[in-house]
Structures are given as C-alpha cells and as structure tokens.
Amino acid sequence: MELGRDSDTGGQVKYVVELARALGTMPGVYRVDLLTRQVSAPDVDWSYAEPTEMLTPRTTESSMQELGESSGAYIIRIPFGPKEKYIPKELLWPHIPEFVDCALSHIRQMSKVLGEQIGGGQPVWPVAIHGHYADAGDSAALLSGALNVPMLFTGHSLGRDKLEQILKQGRQSRDEINTTYKIMRRIEAEELSLDSSEIVITSTRQEIEEQWRLYDGFDPVLERKLRARIKRGVNCHGRFMPRMVVIPPGMEFHHIVPHEGDMDGDTERNEEDPTPDPPIWSEVMRFFTNPRKPMILALARPDPKKNITTLVKAFGECRPLRELANLTLIMGNRDNIDEMSGTNATVLLSILKLIDKYDLYGQVAYPKHHKQYEVPDIYGLAAKTKGVFINPAFIEPFGLTLIEAAAYGLPIVATKNGGPVDIHKVLDNGVLVDPHDQQSIADALLKLVSDKQLWARCRQNGLKNIHQFSWPEHCNTYLSRIAMCKPRQPQWQRSNVGFENPEPNSPGDSLRDIQDLSLNLKLSLDGEKSEGTGTFDNSLDSIERKSNLENAFLKLSNGIIGGTEKASLMEKAEQNVSGSRFPVLKSKRYIFVIAVDCDSVSDIPKIIKTIMDVAGKENSIGLILSTSLSISEVHSLLISGSISPLDFDALICNSGGDLYYPSTSSEDGTGLPFTVDLDYQSHIEYRWGGEGLRKTLVRWATSVNEKKGQIVSEDESRSTVHCYTFDVKEPESIPPVKELRKLMRIQALRCNVIYCQNGTTLNVIPVLASRAQALRYLYIRWGMELSGIVVFAGESGDTDYEGLLRGVHKTVILKRIGNTALKLHSNRTYPLDHVLPFDSPNIHHAEGCSNEEIRSSLRKLQVSKE
C-alpha cells in the first residue's frame, strides 16, 4: 500500500485492507471480497491492474482442501471510469453506477461458483455488503437494493463535518468547496447510506453524537425514542433508524517487539551484535545535528486538516522544547514538490518556510520517501530515543496511528477532537490538546520529553492496554452484529414446473421453490430482527402491513384483480409464469428499454412504435417499457396506440415501484393481460414505511395546501402497495423534491421521492426502488445482461431521469423530447457534471426521434442486430 501517495491513500486504505484480511481468517467466515477500482495507468504500480489479489495466502495444499479452493480474503479490482487513468475520488462520482453494475456481475458469478463448491448447487450470496466512505456507501446501497442483502456502512470521515470545518477556516466559499471536493454529492451519498444501512459502524461515540447528528437521516434523540418504543412493543409507524455501533479499528500486535533500549545502550550492544540498523533510520537521522535527542514524531499527509504547520510553529517558538528534542515529519512520498497536488504542495511549502523562519535546520527531519514496511522502524526509532508521537489534526475520525505508536511503546499527544478521546480513555498513555492552541501543544510535548517518569508511565500504560484494539477483538464484535441482522438474499418464490429446457445457469432455476402465498407475502420490514436484538423491527406494523399487502395484491391497481381468492391468485400467477417469456430475457442479445418522459403522455405511443420498428421482429432484441405511469394507465396508452402488451418482455411502472410481465391471457375478464412480479415486491420492501408513510405524506399535502391553496392531493386510484401517488395542480408552486426528501428523512421515513409528468404527479416509492434498480433486479432474477441494455430517454424527464443514463448499458438521448419535471424540481444540490459522465462512449444524442436518426445512434454505439 502506497500510504501517503496522495490524499486518497491514507489510513482508511490500511484499515479496510487489514479488516478484510482479518475477517478472512475468522472461524465461520468462508470468503471476503474487497471490491475496489482497477487502475491500469503508467503513473501507478502495475499491481493496481491485477484483477484479483489474495490477502490470506495459504501455506499448504491441505489448508486449501480443508477450507475450500475459493475461501479466504481477496482484493477484487473492478474496471470502471476512464481507461488507463488514475483519477482522484472526487472525480469518480459520475462512474459509480458503472462500478455497481460490474460489481453486481462479479457477485452473481461468484455466487454460482461458491454454489457449486459449497452450496450444493444453490447460489451462495453475500451475507452482508459493507460500504467504506461515501462513494462506496452509495455503491453499497445500490448493490444492497439490487441483491436484497443487508448493508453496513462506515463513513471514516463525513462530508457535513468536513464542510463545517472548511467553512470555519474562512478560506473558501461554499461554492468553491463544492467545486473542489464535490461535497454536496458526497453528503447526499452519506444520506442515502443512512437510508439503506442496517448497521453504521463508527470508531468512536463522538462520531455519532457530534458528526452523524448533523445529517437529516439520523437523530440520536429520535433513535432512542424509537428503540424505546420497540422494547415496549409500540408501533413505530413506518419509521426506521440504522443501528449505530462503536467498534474501534484493530491492529495486529503479535509481530511487534517494543524497543527497550536507548540510543547509547544500543551502541554498546551493537559491538557484540553487529545487526545493522534499518536503512530508514539513517535516512531520518541525517537531518539532525544531534540524533540522540528524543524524537517528536508526526506521521501524516501534508493536508491542511492534519494541522502540521501549527505543530512546526509550536516547536519553533518553544526554545526549551527545541533544546530537548528533534522533530520528524513523515509526510507521505514525493519526488518533486511541483508535481504534488496543489493543496499538498501549498502545505509542504509552508512547512519549509517555517523551518527556515525559525532556523530549525538540524532539528527537523522531513524525508522525501519511505516504504510502508518501514513505518514500524520509524516508530521504533522514536521509541529508542524516548520520543513522543503526536497527532495534531483539527479533527481525527479515529486515529489509527495513535494505536500503532502505542504498540511500539511511544507516549502520545493528540487532538481532543474526535477518536483520540476514546483511544486515550482506554490507553491512558499521553495528553490530549486543543489543536488550535499552539502553546498547549508545545507544553504537552515538553512535559512528556522532560519528565522521564511520566514518559515511562505513559509507555507502560499503552503497552498494557493495547490488546483491546486487536483485529480479532474487532472482528468478533463485527460478526456478532452482522449475526443480529435477519438474513436477506435473492429468493424466487415460484415453481419450475412448465419451463421448457430451462437453462442450467439461470439464477432462478437453482433457487428454492416456494409455493405458499403466505410466504410470498411475508416481507421483511427492514431486514433486522425483532425485539431482543436491539434493532428496529416492528412486529405489529409487520403483521398489519402483511395483511394490507395481501389485500392490495388481490385488488391490484385499484381493482384490476379484485375478488380473486388467494389460492386462485397463486395458481394464476404460476400459470402465467410457466407460460410467460421470462427465461428468454437472458437469451436476448439486446434489450431496448423505452424510458422516455414526454411533455404529453399521448406522444409516447408514437415513440414506442418507432423504436419497435427499429428493433424489428428480431428475436435477439427484447423490449421493456419504463415509466412513471400505473399499469392501468400503461394499458390504456398501449390500446390507444394499437400496441400489443405481448410485444414487451417487462413493464416497469410507477417509477420503479411495480414490475409486471405480459401474460398470454387476461385475468378474470379484466382485459389487463399482466402479471405482477411478487418477488420484486418482496425485494423492494426493505424499510418501506407503509401506512405510516402515507399518513405523513397526506399531512404534508395538507400543510402545503394551507399555505398555497389546493395544489396537491392524494390519488388513491393510481396508488399501489409500493407507490403512493399524488396529483399536483401547480407544479411550479410545490416544494422541490430535495425538500420533501429531507422532511421524510428528518422523520426517519425512508423513501424515494419522484416528481413526474411535467411535475403534475408525485410518486413516492421504497428507498431502494427505482427504474434503474428494476433493471438490475431483472439482471439478478433472469440473467438479462446489463451491458446489452440500450436505454432510450429524452433530453430531460422525471426527477429520477439521471439514474437512467448511468451504468454499463448504452443510452440514446432523443433531442427535443422530454418534460419539465426535472427542470422544475432539481433532484440535486450539486451540478449535473457531478453526476453524469458526459464523455462516456456509451451515451449518444440522436438528433430526433425518426427511424433513421435512431438507427444512426445505434450504429455509433456499435449496436447491431447481426
């Protein structure tokens, strides 16, 4: 690991790699996959291009036979984003859906491999997906929703806290901060992570109480209230909070031998034992006039938030400290300051100027290079000189280097803001300081290097208590928390009877058959266990919702299948499944997804016909309609255009709240030949607020009407079990979608809010449901290749429009077609280029909607029927 290479290669990288490696050695854990970006670029090491790297190598062939050929921990590098180019994390946001699609492909393939090896032919899915940092949290939420697998999240550092810290410094405006750090996109990803996670793992209590409480989606007071209600068995009315769990990071200590001697004692021993000193020692000591003085060691990137300049000022202005000690600054690796990133270069130049200002030559070391394996030797050198380790950061989410330093016998001086407070409570091996108070930093360092008894006591305390931060300790707690989550995974509740020559590698064909409708309707509230585990399940709400769900399916879309008995519904559903074209989705070379949001709904049939004409009668091309309309509205629309429902392979309705398939016959004479995918309903049920959410939305509509007149009203005729629809009379007067989403989050209601049809309709669906996510579900369910999808969209559309354009699929944007919902109600608090990869070769703009213009775009996207 090239720690310190840039601002993206800090302690979090080490934490995640070591966590994966430690988990891979734990009893009961078969395999751990650490997914990251594959980089094939001339300016980074070749190993970053390796698609797979094992973290837990086996020493014997017998261990492979004992554990299994695919067991252990692995780094899996997923290719996405610009090819042959390493880019900083702030520029990765437009490419996150591409990563999700490729990661989904890896997970699905691995589920088959493990199924053959250890699952008796049944796919073996992940028990949990853990996102680290905001971008991975965004990815994990989409993967969790696509797979129906529990999600965990660790923020490491949080956007809202960073925004506040930078604003306090007064150097940049909010707009400048957003341009540099894409901070608003990051914050929205963290909010989505809160919406989606069952467990949020933090390193300290301070992170919960002072940082996460800044977010709309988390309130410590409301969390405690909801937990108390659950303990008493009281209805929470559809409200959910993730479980915050403090688990300090771990470290391996078995290979560490703290140095007991000092520099003089070692000189004597070296005459008897000629073992050479580590090379990095001479690299550091060459800076010093007197290398035997105690060393003050700081190990941090030259980043403003690490506050190294204040440390140098404190050292330079305290003569007694300068006389007693040397200062060593390990600030990553560099070849040429001019080639460093602007911020890091600025900090480093400031430090060099301060060294010159205070004439610290011979007293401060700042080596240009060090290897990761040399860091223990640097700690060892500081300990030999009876030195001190310091972390003066303005705020430190945890402070793993403090634990490392303690393991080598170094007392610490650390910021009082963040994780070091919790570390100091356990280790009691140093002093906490205000990072803004230069004098207190100097006083703490002087106290420790001058008082030998205090130094020895802090050293012994650290060594005595350090075992509490071991990786096995961390992993035991971590796995016990995962065990508290109710298992969730893709599960298809249907019969295989009636399928002709099913393909053996179809994911649905190898899963357990479930015949009972009661199981079909037994949906998880939020994937957590009930009372007794301390997590947020609500059994009363679950029972009530189960009953409502069953009734609603019997009256699908306002009476479409009204009066059907339970057994009859199941029988017909299975008949339709057996007689449907479900398995052929996998055999299609391309799937054309028509997701055009027009100014007028009446324009849609013409566009559908044009695209169908381009597709022709080829069996190699499938058709999916993706829309905000309800199934009854879709049926009317198709009839008006003389289009047969059987021309489609699937219909995504209500903005992704419902998924249907065409049926060979209408049901109960209704004239609506569609089958609802009950598996999809179960798939998206996670954290759906149900009736509690609906009542809150009705109250919101009432409050809006009281202020602005009767402009919004519930539309029960278009609402379904997983989509609450509201009519909007004056779209320009309604609060924007981001305000409504914020309001729902503040009340712990997790949902996806979408303005549709020129802003005249509001759809509220489950938080992990969307038109884009429905396509990922179809991939997992039927093996429909995502790279073979071609999405047709207008130049603008509903407020979920942006999600349709990103991923591994291809997109044709039809110019001069679209509606104004997105323009009226921006889904974003950030610019569009923070979301969409405009230079993507998978996106092409068609000049219009004619047959030839669409064919031309498809040719440029290299989509051909041959």
N, C-alpha and C positions, 0 to 999 in steps of 0.2 A: 504494500500500500504506500503510495506516494503522499503521505500525510504532509500538509503544508504546501503542496504544489500550488494550490490556489485556494480561493475562498470556498470551493466546493469539496475540498478534501481535508476536512478537519476531523475532530473526534467522533462525529456521527458515523463516519465510514468505518472506523475501528470498532465502534460499538456494535454496529449491525453485523459485520463480518464475524466478530467474536461471539455474538449471540447465536448466529446460525451454526457456527462450529460447535458451540457448547450444547445447543439443543440436539444436534446430530448425534451426540454421544449419550444422551439421556435414555434410560430404560423406558420402553414403551413408545419411543419416537422412531419410526421407520425411516422417514426421509424428510429433509428440509431443503427447499429450493429458495435461494436468494436471487430474485429477479432484478436485473439492472440493465443499463443500456450497453449495447455492444458498440465499441468505437474502433473503427479502422482508419486511423489518421497518422500521417507521418510525424506529427509533433507529440505523439504519445507512445508509450511502450507497446510492443506487438501483442503482449498478453491480453490487452483490453479487447482484442479482436477475437480471442478464443471463445467459442460459443458456450463451452462448458468447462468448469474448473472444479475439481473436487477439494473440499475443505477438510474432510476427515479421511485421509488415506489409510487403507488397511495394511497391516504389516504382513499378514499371512493369507494364504488362499483359504485356509479353514475358516477364517473370520468372515470371508465373503460367502462361503457356503452356509455358515451359521446364521448370518444376518440377512442375506439376500443380495443378489447382484446389483440392484438399483438402490440399496439403502445407503444412508449417510447424508452428509450435507454438501450441497453443490452451489456454486455461483452459476446462474443461467443468464447469459447475456443476450438480450433481445435486440435485434436490429430495428431501429426506428429513427425518424428525424433525418436531417441532412446526411447524405452518404459521405464517407471519408472526411468527416469534420467533427472535431470536438467543440462543443458549444457549452456555455455556462447554463446553469439550471434555470435562470430567468428567461432564457430563450426557448426552453423546452415545452412551454405550455401548449402551443398550437399542435404539438405532436403527441400529446398524452393519449388521445383515443387510438392512435396507431399502435402505441405501446400496449394498450389494453387488448386490442384485437389480436396482436401477435402473442401476448402472454396467454390469452384465452386458448389459442391454438396449442401452445405448449402444454398447458394444464390438461386440456382434453386428450391430447396424445399420451401424456404421462399417465392419465387415469386408466387408459386402455392397457398400457404396458404393465402397470402395477396390478391391474385386474388379472392379467394373465399370470403374473408371477405369484401374487399372494391373495388375490381376491376371488379365486375360484371361477374366473371368467366374468365376474361382475366388476364394473369400473370402480376404482378406488379414488375418491375425490378428496381434496384437502379438507382437514378438519377446521382450518381457520386460515384467513388471509390477513396479514399484518402489514399495514402501511406505515412507512417511516418518513417523516417530513411531509409537507403539504402536497407536493406533486404526487408522491406515492400514495398519500391518503386519498386524493382524487381518483387515482388509478384503482386503488383497493376498493373504493366504494362502487365503482362501475363493475369490477370483477366480482365483488360480493353479490351485487344485484343480478348479474348475468348467471351466476352459478348457484345462487341461493345458499351461500356458505357464510358462516359468521365472520365478521370483520373486527379486527383490533387496530388501534391507531396509537402511534407515538409521535408527538409533534416535534420533539427535540428543541426547536426554538419556534416561537409563534409570531405570526405576522402583525397582529394588532399590538403586541408588546413592542416589537421592533419599530413599528410606525410611531408609537408614542415616544420611544427613546430618541429616535432621529429628530422628531419634531422639537423635543426639548433642547436638543443641541443647537437648533436655530440656524443650521447651515443650509438646509434645503426646504423648499416649499412642499406641500402635499403633492402637487402635480409632478414636481421634479423627482420626489421619492418614488412615485408610481412609475414614472418613466424608467428610472434606474433599476428598481427592484421588482417591478410588476406586482406591487404589494397588494393591490385590491384583488387581483386574480388569485393570489396566494391566500388571502383571507377568506375568499369565497370557497376555495378548496378545503380550508380548515373547517368552515361551517358545514360543508357537505360531509366531511369526515365525522363531525359530531352527529349529524343526522343519521349516519349509516352505521356507526360503530356500536357494538355491544359493550366493548370494554375500551377505555382510553387509559393507556399506561403512562404514568408520569414518573419522574425520578424523585420528585420532592412534593411535599404538601404545599409549599409556596407556589409551585406551578399551577396548582388547582385553584387556590384561594386568590391569587393575585393576577394570574395570566389568563387562565381559561375563563374566569368570570367576566372578562372583557367581551366575550362572544355572545351573540344573540342566542345561540343554541345551547348555552349552558348557564345555569344559575345555581350556585351551591345551596341557597336557601330553598328554592323550589325542589331541588334534588332531594333534600332531607325531608321535605313535606311529602313528596311522592313516595319515598321509601317508607315513611311512617304510615301512609295510607295502605300501602301493600301489606305491611305487617298486620294491620288491623283488618285486612280483607275488604277494604273500602274501594269502590270503583274510582279509577283514575281518569275516566272519560277520554280515553284515547291518547293520553299524554305519556311521553317516554323521555327518559334521560339515559345517556350512556353511563355505565358504571366506571367511576374514576378510581384507579388502583395505583398506589405508590409502590413501585418496585425499583430500588436503586440498581444502577448498572453493576455488572460484575467484573471480575478480573481473575486471571489465573495467577496463583502465587507459588505453586509447587516448585517452579524453576528459579525462584528469586532467593538469593542469599545476601541479606543486608551486610554491607561492609562494616566491620567492627573497628578497623584501624584508622589512623590518620596519616597524613602525608609523610611525616617524619618516621613513624613506625614502619611504614611500607618501604621506606628507603633502606632501613636495616634489613627487613625480610627479603628484599629483592637481591641482596648479596648472597643469601642462601638459596632462594628460589628465583631463578632468572626468567620467570614468566613475563613476557613483555606487556607493557601497558596497552590498552586498546588504542588504535590509531586516532580515534576521535578525541582522546584526551590531549594529545599534542596539538591537534587542530584548534582546540579551545584554549589551552594554556599558552600558546604562542602569543596571544593578545596581552598577557599580563606581565607587568614588571615583577610582581611578587605572587606567583601562582599558588603559594601555600596559604594565603588568606582564605577565610570562609567564603564560599561562593553563594551568592544570591542568584537563584536560577528561575528564569521565566521561559515558558515553552508555549508559544502562541503565534498565530499568523500576524503579520503587520496590518491588522484590521483596526479601524478606529474604535470599534466596540470593545476590543481587547485592552485598550487603555494603557498601552506600553509607554506612550510618551509621558504620562503622569508619573509612571514608575521611574523613568530616567530623570525627570525633574526632581523627584523626591530624593533620589540617590545623589544627584549632582549638587543639591543645595544643602545636604546634611554632611558637613565635614567629618564628624565623628564616625559616621557610617562608612564614608569613603576610606577613612584610615584603617578601619577594621575589616572591610570586606571588598570582594570583587563582585561585579555584576555580569552574568552571562545571559544573553538574549538569543534563544533558538527560535528564529522567525521563519521557519519553512526553508525552502530551497530557492536559489536564484542564480542565474548566470550573469544577467545584465539588468540593472535597475530600469533601464529604458524599455526593456521588454516585459516588465511586470504590468499587471492591471493598474489602471490609473489610481484607484484608491489605495492599493497596497504600496505602490511606488511613492505616493504622497506621504504616507505614514513613515515609511522607511527613511525617506529624505529628511523628514522632521526629526527623527531619532538621531541621524548622523549629524545634523546641525546642532542638536542639543549636546551631543558628545563633544563637539568642537567648542560650543559655547562655554561649557563647564570644564573644558580641558581634561576630559576623562580618559585620554589615551593611556593605555597601560592598566586601566582599571575596568574596562568594559570589553567583553568579547561578543562578536556578532558574526559567527562563521557563515559562509555562503551555502555550504552543503552539509547534509548529514543523511544517513540511511535510516530507515525505520528501525532496523535491528540494532542501531547504535544508540537509540534513545535510552535503553536501560543502562548503558555505560555512562551516559551523561548524568543520569540520576546518581549512579554510583560515584562518579567523580565529585559531585556536590556533597554527597554524604561523607566521603573521605575527608573533605575539607571542613567538615562540621558546618555545612552551609544550611540554607533555608530555601524552600520552594515558595514562589509567590504566583498567585493568580489575581491580578488587579482589575479584571473585566468589570465594565459598568454593570452588567448583569450576566450571570452564568447559569444556563438552564440546569446543569448538574455540576460538572467539574471533575471529569474522569481523571485528569492529570493529577488532581489532589490525592486521589486514591493511589495512583501509581507511585507518586512521590513518597507517600506514607509507607508503602510496601518496601521501599528501599531505605527506610529509616530517616527520611527528611521531615523535620517540622514544617508547618505551612503558615503562610499569611495569605488570606483570601478575602475576596469581596463579600460583603454582608448581604448582597442582593442575589437571591436565587438558591441554587442547590448547595453551595458550600455551607449554608446554615445547617442543613440536615446532616451533612457529612461531619461537620465539626461536633455536632451533638453526639455522634457515635464514636468518633476517633479521639476527640479532646486532645488534639495534638498541635495546637497553634493559636493564632489570633485572627479574628475577623475585623475588617476595616471598612470604612466608608471609601469607596473608590474615587470619589470626588475630592476627598480630603488628603492632600499631598502630605501634610505634616503627620497625620495619623499613620500613613503608610511607612514613612521614614521611622517613626517612633517604634512601630511594631517590629520592623526588621532589625533595628538597633538593639531592641530588648532581647530578641532571640539569639543574635550572634554574640552579644556581650555577656549574657547570663548563661554560663555553661550548665548550671544545674537545671535551669528552666529548659534549655535545649535538650538535655538528656531525658528529662521527664516527658517532654512532648514526643521525643523519638520513641520511647518505650510505650507510651500510650497508643501511638499509631500502630506499632508492630503488634501490640497485644489485641487490638480490636479490629484489625484489618480483615479478619476472616469473615466478618459479617457482610462483606462486599464481594464474595466469591461468585463465580458463574454458576456452580451447582446450586448455591442458595437461591440465586436469581431464577434459574430455570425451574426449580421445584415450585416456587411461588407462581411463576408464569403458567406452568402447565396445570396447576390446580385451579387457576382462574379460567383457563380455557375449558376445563372439565365441567365447570359450572354452567357453561352455555349449553342450551339444548342443541343437539346436533341437527344441522340442516345441510342438505345437499340436493342436487338434481334428482328428482324422483318422479317417474312417469306412471301415472295411475290409470293404466289401460291394459287391455288384453292383446296378446299377439295373434289371436285367432282371426283368420280372414286375410292375413297378409300373404301374398303370393311371392315366394322366393325372396324372403327378406334378406337384405344384405348383412352379412355377418358382422361387419364393423360399424353398423349403425348404432349410435349410443343408446337409442331407445330400445333396441332389440335385446340388449343384455341386462336390462334392469328388471327389478322385481315387479310382477304383475299384482295389481291391487284392484279387486273387483268391487269392494264395498263403497257405496256412495258416501256413507258416513265418514270413511277415511278420506274420500275425495274432498270432503268439505271441512275436514279437521285441519284448520290452518293455524300456523304459528303466529302469535301476535308480534313478537319481535325477537324470536329465537332464543329467549332466555328462560331459565327455569322459574318455577313459581316460588312463592314464599318459602323461606327456609334456605335459599341460596343467597338471599340478599340482593337479588336483581329484580328488574322491573317487569314482571309479568302481571297480568291482571285476570284472574280466573273468571270472575263474574262477567267482565266485559267480553272475555273469550267465548263463554257459553252463550251470551246474548248475541254476539256477532255471528257465531256459528249458525244459530237459528235464523237470524236475519239473512245470512248469506244463502242458506239453503232455500229460504222462501224467495229470495231475489232471483236466484238462478231459475226457479220454477216460473218466474214471471219475467224472464229475461227481456231487458229493454222495454219496460212498460207493457208487459202482456204479450210479448212475442211468443212465449211458450207457456202462456198461462194455463193453469189447470192440469198440467202434466204431473202424474204421480212420480214419486221418487224412483221406483223400480223401472217405470216406463222411460223416464229421462235417461237413466243409466243405460238401459237396453238400446235406446235410440242413439245415444252418444257412441256406444261401442259399434253399433251398426254403421254409423257414419264414419267412424274412424276406420273400420275394416274396409268400407267401400270407398274411402277417400283416396286422394292422391298424395297423402302425407309423405311416404317414402321417396317419391320422385323428386322432391326438393333437392335431395342430395345428388341426384343424377344430372341435374341441370348444370350446364356449363356456365351460364349467366343467369342472374336473377335481376330483372328490371323492377325497381321499386319506384312507384309513382307517388311522390310526396310533394306535389305542387299545391301551394296555398294561394288561391286566386282571389282577386278582388270580388269576384262574383262566383258563387258555387256553381252556377249554371255553365260556367266556362270549362269546368273540369272534364265533362264527358268528351268534349272535342279533343282535349289534350290526351286523355286516355286512349282515344281511338287512334290518334296519330302515333303514339308510342307503341300501341298494339300492332299497328300496321308496319312499323319499323321492325318489330320483333318477328312479325310474320307468323306462320303456323309451325315454326321450328319447335320440335320437342326439346331442343337443347336450351331454350330460353323460358324461364318461369316469370310470372308476374305477381307482384304484391302491391296492393293499394295501401298507402299510409296516410292517415287523415285525422283531423280533429272531430269529424262527424260521427254521430252514433250509427249503429248498424242499420237501424231503420231508415235514417237519412241516406246512408250509402245505397241501400236497396232502391229507394225512390230515385236516386240520382242515376243509378245504372239503368233502371227501367226507362227513364226519360231519354237516355242516350242509346237505347236499344242494345245494351251491352249485357251479355250473359255473366252472372256471377261465377259460372264454371270456368270462365276464361282466366280466373285468378287462382293462385295457389294458396294465398292467405290474404287476410284483410286486417290491418292494424287500425283500430278505431279508437275514438275518444282520446286522442293524443297519446296513445300507448296504454291506456287504461284497460283495454279489452283486445283480445285476439280471436279471430274467427277463421274458419275454413269453409270453403264452399261444400255443399252437400249434394248428393245425387238426387235427393227428393226433399220437398218442403215438409215441415213438421206440423202435424195437427191441422193441415189445411191453411196455415197462416200465409203461405206464399213466400216465406222467407227461408230459402234453402241454405242456411248457415249452421255451422256447429261451433259453439263456443269452446275454447281451449281451457278446460278446468284446471289443467296443470299450470298454465300460465297464471291463472287467478291465484293459485296457491303460491306460485313463485314470487309474485309481487306483493303478497300480503304483509310482508315484514313492516312493522311499525305503522300500519295503516290505522288512522285514528277513528275510522268508522263513524258512528252516530255522534260521538263527542266532537269530532272534527266538523261534521255537517252543522251541528248546532252553533258552533263557534263561527263558522262562515256565515250562517244566517244572521247572527248578531252583528257581525262585521258589516254585512249588507245593509242592515237596518241603520247602523251608525252613519254609513255613507249617505244613505237616503235622507237622514235627518239633516245632514249638512248641505246636501246638493240637490235635493229633490229625488223623486223616484226614478233613479237611473240604473239600479241593479236589482235583480230579483232571481230567486231560485227557480230553475226549470226542472221540475220533477219528471217531466215526460222524457227528457233526454238524459237524465242522470241514470247511472247504473251502480252496481255494487262497489266498483272501484273507480268511479268518476262522478264527482259532484259538479253539475253544470249550472252556470248562472248566466242569465241574459243581461247584456249591458246596452242601455239605450244611448248613452252619450260617452263613447269610448275616450274622448279627449278629457273628460272630467273625472274619470275613475282613477284612483291611486295606482301608481306603476307597480308592476309585478314584484319588483325587489322590495317595496314597502310591505306588500301583503305577505311575502315570504318571511320577511323579518318579523312581522307581527305573529305569524304562526310559530316561528322558532322561539320567540320570547315566551310563548305559552306552552312550549315543549310539544307542539304538534308538528309531526314530520310529514311533509307532503311536497309534491311538485306542482307549482302554480303556473298555468299557461294561459295567456290571452290568445284567442284565435279569431279567425274570420273577420279581419279588419278591426279587431278589438271588440266586436259585438258579443263575443262569447268568452266566458271564463271557465276553463276546465281545471279541476283540482284532482290529482291522481296520486297514487302512492309515491313515496320519495324516490324509490329506485326504479320506477316505471317511466318509460318514455318511448317515443317512436324509435329512437336509435337503439335503446336497450332491448326492445322487442326483436330487432334483427339479430342481436347477439343471442337472445333466447332461442331463436329458430336455428341458429348455428349449433348450439349445445343440444337442442332437442332432436333435430333432424339431420345434422351434419351439413347444412347448407353453407357452402364456403363463403366467408366474408369477402375474400379477395375477388370473388366472382360477382359481387353485387354492383349494380350501377344504379345510383340514386338520381332521379330527375327532380329538380327543385327549381323554384323561381329565383328572382334576384333578391327577394325578401319573403317574409312569411310570418307565421306564428312566432311567438317568443321562444319556442323550442327549435327554431329554424337552424341555428348554428350547429346544434348537435348532429344534424343530419349530414353535414358536409365533411365531417372529420372521421378519420379511420383509414383502414387499408382498402376500403371499397373505392370505386370510382364515382365521380359526381359530374353530371351535366347540369349546368345552371342555365336556365332558359331566360334570356334577356327580355325585359319589358313585361315580365309576368311576376306576380306576387301581390301580397296585400300589405296593409299599413300597420298591422298589429305590432310588429317588431319596432317600427319607427315610433309609434305612439308610446309603447311600453318597453323600453330597453330592458333586457334581461340582465344588463351588466352595469357594474360600477367601474369598468375599465374599457379601453379602446378595443375595437374589433381585431386589430392585429395582434392582440394578446391572446386571441382565441383561435383564429383561422390561419392555416399555413397557405398564404396567397400564392407562394411559389411552388406549391405542390404539383407534381406532374399528374396527379390523379384527379385534378379539378379542371374542367374546361367549360368555357362560356359559349353556348350556342347563340348565334345572332338572333334567333327567333324560335318559333315552335313548328316550323314546317318539317315535313318528312325529310327533305334533303338536308336541312340545317342540322337536324338531329343525327342523321347518318354521318354527316361530316364530323361532328363532335366525337361520335363513337369511333370513327376511324383514327382520329388524332389520339384517342385514349387507347388505341390498339384493341378495341373490342370488335371481334368479327365472329360471324356465325360458322365460319369454316373450322 
